[in-house]
Each structure stands twice: as C-alpha cells, then as structure tokens.
Amino acid sequence: MINYAYTIRDKFSENQLVMQQIANNSAEQAMLGDFAKAIDDAVLDSSEAHQNQMMQLLSDPVRTKGFSKLIFDLLTLAA
C-alpha cells in the first residue's frame, strides 16, 4: 500500500494547480479545493498506466524475461 501511495503521490504532483493550492494554503483549505478530484484523477491515471504495463509484459516474452530479471535483481539486493 505504501508503494501505491508513492505512485499516487508522484502522479498527483503533476497537477500544478493543486500543488500550488497545497503550497499556499493550510491542509484544511487545500483539501477543500481541487484536491479530491485530483486524487481521483491520479488513481484513475495510475490504473491506466499499470494496465498498459501489464499488457506490455503479457504480450511480449522478451520484455517479460527482462522484467523478471529486474524483479530477481531487486529481490536479491534486498536480501
């Protein structure tokens, strides 16, 4: 869930209007602005991106093999 929160944060930070609202207002005030819609948009956008990545992996064995190697390397670095 934390990784997903970072994904949404990164997507959310692309919204310059809401980032300005956050920078120039208290948390309560900023959340009354466009914040809720921006969260919804970030969640939907991340879903589309993940769907696209999933389809690329499932349709291309070479890409799947490279991705599998990347995951393996990440796991062995963490161990």
N, C-alpha and C positions, 0 to 999 in steps of 0.2 A: 504494500500500500504506500510505503514511503517513496519507492521508485516512481509509482504512478503520480504521487503528489508532485514530485520534481518534474515529471513530464508536463503536468498541467501548469505548473509554475512557469516553465520555460515557454510554453505555448501562450500562456496568459501575458507574459511580459512583452510579447509582440504588439499588444494593444496599447498604443501610445497614449490615447485619450484616458484610459483607465489608469495607466501608470502615472499620468500627471495628476489625476484625481487623488490617487494614493499619496503622492508626494506632497500635495498641497492641502490635505485635509486630515482630520482625525480619522481613526479607523471607522468609527460610527458614521461619520459623514461620508467617507469614501464608499462605504458599503451601501449607502442609500442611492448612490449614483448608478453608474453603468456596471458596477461590479458583478451583480448576479447574472446579468446577461453575458458578460464576458466569461464568467466561469462556465456557463452552459456552452458557449461557443468553443471554448478551449477543450472541453470534454468531447464535444462532437468532432472537432478538428483532429484531436488525438486519436479518436476511434477510426476515422477515415485513414489516417496515416498508418496506424497499426494494421488495419485491414489491407492496405496496399502492400505493406512489408510482408505480411503473411502470404498474400497471393504470389509475390515475387519469389519467396522461399519455396512455396509448394509447387510452383510451376517450373523451377529451374534447378535441376540436380547439382549443377556446378556451384551455384550460389548457396544451395543448402549445405553442400560439403564445406565451403568456406566459412559459412556461419557456424556450422558445427565445430569447426576447428577454433573459431574465435571463442565460443562458449567454453570449450575444453580448456583453452589457454586461460580464460578468466577464472575458471574454477581451480585450476592448478596454482594460479597466483595467490588465490585466497587461502589455499590450504597450508 
